[in-house]
Amino acid sequence: MEKSYKEIMPQITTFIFDVDGVLTNGIVTVFPNGELIRQMNIKDGYALKTAVDSGYKVCIISGGTNENVRTRLEKLGLKDIYLGAHNKLEQFQEIVKKYDLNSENILYMGDDIPDYPVMEKVGLPCCPKDAAPEIQNVSIYISQKNGGKGCARDVIEQVLKVQGKWNGKFNAKYD
């Protein structure tokens, strides 16, 4: 019998997120000069920073290549940011090897087909409410929040609460 997400959350030590469709709503605005602009939810940013400050490994594996995304995430304290990832399984395996991780202790949140191979390998595959049906089918936890609307905050807050590390009194600095 498969474990419920509430049974898995106590053993999570590492969070890995996709960007477009998870940390953003998946919509990009294309300016006349070709620049692509994404919106990120400030509540997700607070949760990412809180997880980093609480000692969790927080990583990004994204097919997108926008360096402004990297800059934003680095300001939140993230160090393992893989952009331009066309085979996300390679970056996932690199993270596992680099930190000698057990995949049972990893939460991965993705929203679309490129995330599927990694989601099959982790202890807690998660997705936003508006993820592709195939991703919802492989997810143990489906957030009630859409991508870019606080789904990362949702899963981070739940894990930290289960582990007694979230009390709403953090003083994380974030932008």
Secondary structure as GFF3:
##gff-version 3
##sequence-region A 1 175
A	DSSP	alpha_helix	5	8	.	.	.	ID=ss1
A	DSSP	three_ten_helix	9	11	.	.	.	ID=ss2
A	DSSP	beta_strand	14	17	.	.	.	ID=ss3
A	DSSP	beta_strand	29	30	.	.	.	ID=ss4
A	DSSP	beta_strand	36	37	.	.	.	ID=ss5
A	DSSP	alpha_helix	42	53	.	.	.	ID=ss6
A	DSSP	beta_strand	57	61	.	.	.	ID=ss7
A	DSSP	alpha_helix	67	75	.	.	.	ID=ss8
A	DSSP	beta_strand	80	82	.	.	.	ID=ss9
A	DSSP	alpha_helix	88	99	.	.	.	ID=ss10
A	DSSP	three_ten_helix	103	105	.	.	.	ID=ss11
A	DSSP	beta_strand	106	109	.	.	.	ID=ss12
A	DSSP	three_ten_helix	113	115	.	.	.	ID=ss13
A	DSSP	alpha_helix	116	119	.	.	.	ID=ss14
A	DSSP	beta_strand	124	127	.	.	.	ID=ss15
A	DSSP	alpha_helix	133	138	.	.	.	ID=ss16
A	DSSP	beta_strand	141	142	.	.	.	ID=ss17
A	DSSP	alpha_helix	151	162	.	.	.	ID=ss18
###
